[in-house]
Amino acid sequence: MCLYSQEHRGARTSRVNQLAVIDIIYSLMVSKNLDASIEAIEHTMEVTHRTLGRSSQQESAREERS
């Protein structure tokens, strides 16, 4: 097996492990103050969905003008 592919496999494993650690830390933070975390997540979803909705509306308006 080529050394190059082994390096890539090691890098990929490292990234997966880093994401697992971040996921654990995030879960611990959320579980410490569940109510506030749920409110913050819901607020983020409202803002991002509102922004996405505006983008779609803006694109529709541009298409109508063309």
Phi and psi in degrees as GROMACS dihedral restraints (atoms count N, CA, C in turn):
[ dihedral_restraints ]
;  ai    aj    ak    al  type     phi  dphi    fc
    3     4     5     6     1   -73.5    20    10
    4     5     6     7     1   140.3    20    10
    6     7     8     9     1   -61.8    20    10
    7     8     9    10     1   -35.6    20    10
    9    10    11    12     1   -58.0    20    10
   10    11    12    13     1   -45.1    20    10
   12    13    14    15     1   -69.6    20    10
   13    14    15    16     1   -32.1    20    10
   15    16    17    18     1   -66.3    20    10
   16    17    18    19     1   -37.2    20    10
   18    19    20    21     1   -64.9    20    10
   19    20    21    22     1   -41.6    20    10
   21    22    23    24     1   -65.2    20    10
   22    23    24    25     1   -39.6    20    10
   24    25    26    27     1   -63.6    20    10
   25    26    27    28     1   -41.2    20    10
   27    28    29    30     1   -65.2    20    10
   28    29    30    31     1   -39.6    20    10
   30    31    32    33     1   -65.9    20    10
   31    32    33    34     1   -41.2    20    10
   33    34    35    36     1   -64.5    20    10
   34    35    36    37     1   -44.1    20    10
   36    37    38    39     1   -60.8    20    10
   37    38    39    40     1   -41.3    20    10
   39    40    41    42     1   -61.3    20    10
   40    41    42    43     1   -43.9    20    10
   42    43    44    45     1   -64.0    20    10
   43    44    45    46     1   -41.8    20    10
   45    46    47    48     1   -62.9    20    10
   46    47    48    49     1   -42.4    20    10
   48    49    50    51     1   -64.5    20    10
   49    50    51    52     1   -39.9    20    10
   51    52    53    54     1   -62.7    20    10
   52    53    54    55     1   -42.7    20    10
   54    55    56    57     1   -64.7    20    10
   55    56    57    58     1   -36.1    20    10
   57    58    59    60     1   -63.5    20    10
   58    59    60    61     1   -42.2    20    10
   60    61    62    63     1   -64.0    20    10
   61    62    63    64     1   -44.3    20    10
   63    64    65    66     1   -61.2    20    10
   64    65    66    67     1   -41.2    20    10
   66    67    68    69     1   -62.2    20    10
   67    68    69    70     1   -41.5    20    10
   69    70    71    72     1   -65.1    20    10
   70    71    72    73     1   -45.6    20    10
   72    73    74    75     1   -61.6    20    10
   73    74    75    76     1   -45.2    20    10
   75    76    77    78     1   -59.9    20    10
   76    77    78    79     1   -45.8    20    10
   78    79    80    81     1   -61.6    20    10
   79    80    81    82     1   -40.2    20    10
   81    82    83    84     1   -64.6    20    10
   82    83    84    85     1   -42.1    20    10
   84    85    86    87     1   -65.0    20    10
   85    86    87    88     1   -43.2    20    10
   87    88    89    90     1   -64.8    20    10
   88    89    90    91     1   -42.5    20    10
   90    91    92    93     1   -69.5    20    10
   91    92    93    94     1   -23.4    20    10
   93    94    95    96     1   -69.2    20    10
   94    95    96    97     1   -33.4    20    10
   96    97    98    99     1  -140.4    20    10
   97    98    99   100     1    75.1    20    10
   99   100   101   102     1   -62.6    20    10
  100   101   102   103     1   -45.4    20    10
  102   103   104   105     1   -61.5    20    10
  103   104   105   106     1   -47.5    20    10
  105   106   107   108     1   -65.6    20    10
  106   107   108   109     1   -36.6    20    10
  108   109   110   111     1   -65.9    20    10
  109   110   111   112     1   -42.1    20    10
  111   112   113   114     1   -63.3    20    10
  112   113   114   115     1   -43.3    20    10
  114   115   116   117     1   -60.8    20    10
  115   116   117   118     1   -43.5    20    10
  117   118   119   120     1   -65.4    20    10
  118   119   120   121     1   -40.9    20    10
  120   121   122   123     1   -66.1    20    10
  121   122   123   124     1   -42.8    20    10
  123   124   125   126     1   -63.0    20    10
  124   125   126   127     1   -40.7    20    10
  126   127   128   129     1   -62.3    20    10
  127   128   129   130     1   -43.7    20    10
  129   130   131   132     1   -61.5    20    10
  130   131   132   133     1   -42.1    20    10
  132   133   134   135     1   -64.0    20    10
  133   134   135   136     1   -40.9    20    10
  135   136   137   138     1   -61.5    20    10
  136   137   138   139     1   -46.4    20    10
  138   139   140   141     1   -65.2    20    10
  139   140   141   142     1   -46.5    20    10
  141   142   143   144     1   -69.1    20    10
  142   143   144   145     1   -37.1    20    10
  144   145   146   147     1   -70.1    20    10
  145   146   147   148     1   -36.8    20    10
  147   148   149   150     1   -62.9    20    10
  148   149   150   151     1   -43.3    20    10
  150   151   152   153     1   -64.3    20    10
  151   152   153   154     1   -42.9    20    10
  153   154   155   156     1   -64.5    20    10
  154   155   156   157     1   -39.3    20    10
  156   157   158   159     1   -62.7    20    10
  157   158   159   160     1   -40.9    20    10
  159   160   161   162     1   -63.0    20    10
  160   161   162   163     1   -41.5    20    10
  162   163   164   165     1   -60.6    20    10
  163   164   165   166     1   -42.6    20    10
  165   166   167   168     1   -65.9    20    10
  166   167   168   169     1   -40.5    20    10
  168   169   170   171     1   -66.1    20    10
  169   170   171   172     1   -40.9    20    10
  171   172   173   174     1   -63.8    20    10
  172   173   174   175     1   -40.8    20    10
  174   175   176   177     1   -65.6    20    10
  175   176   177   178     1   -40.3    20    10
  177   178   179   180     1   -63.1    20    10
  178   179   180   181     1   -41.5    20    10
  180   181   182   183     1   -64.3    20    10
  181   182   183   184     1   -39.9    20    10
  183   184   185   186     1   -64.1    20    10
  184   185   186   187     1   -41.3    20    10
  186   187   188   189     1   -65.0    20    10
  187   188   189   190     1   -37.5    20    10
  189   190   191   192     1   -66.2    20    10
  190   191   192   193     1   -35.9    20    10
  192   193   194   195     1   -70.8    20    10
  193   194   195   196     1   -27.2    20    10
